[in-house]
């Protein structure tokens, strides 16, 4: 055993408050992490970065001349010119049939648009769109309706008014068979500051070979972010404990990322800042989601296939049960892979009904010391071998099929 589950649980408990990008609470969480590092004798550094954000001043939606529904507006979406009215259409999927019928209408969509489908909405000439949150069996006082943001990779394509509604209300709305709907949106854009928290541990033998070790510490609105991702923050803090006691042969950059939940903004800011140094970065180890009592362990390898094999052999050798995926993780490991740095993400979570990510039910009662410790122990086992390897064994090459997945995940435009 390397990790201390009790110590991890304590840190996770202290971080278990809502800590949205750019909020005073996000800063408070950064301060807690810096304090933890300081207890270990490390002076953490705060790396500020700008986040384009917005405020929703007004968001209203009703059936024209009829029932009004509670909605939130998307930040950074297009403000309406007072109240606008448009025919209503339920765009079930982004296929040609639905898109053909959507022209000039306000649409309710089943799926949150990504840049590809958002472009389809723009091309179809819709007047605005609305996404749904929650489930059809939600009770209003036990659930929250969050305020979402239209991300830059979409606002760059063009602007639309956008709203978000409870699924229970969307169901009711469709039962009313509205012909036209009326909507008002007032938004204002601004920039706020978020931070990455950095600690460097210089390597004793190969200081110029760098391994990044990261976890995001922000959460989404209404979520205590215990499972996602105070747990990962505690995992890498255990790695820092280990390498404090056992100085690493290679240099370690510990990074607790801010603003992951707004689109991996902390890791994107970090990789943008250090992009000229990445020829010296040999691996990125990420921890996102962990500690759950009900669940299973997982490793996502965004690197050469041989690293999957290595993790599999090692897990069998030490008796660690884990699923291994050769894939892209929706987390801070991805911008590193995009810079050509092989990456791996460790996680522990459950299937449907076992945990409720990004809601008020991401809470401490669903996690345990054991659930936290098991992943951290393996992460140390894995890291200490590679960090101290005589010859670094992970190929610097990321296979083409994984590069393709990364590009698709990041919605990169194909270069001609
Ligand atoms: Zn996360």
Boltz pocket constraint, residues with backbone or C-beta under 6 A from the ligand:
constraints:
  - pocket:
      binder: B
      contacts: [[A, 216], [A, 228], [A, 229], [A, 260], [A, 288], [A, 289], [A, 330], [A, 331]]
      max_distance: 6.0
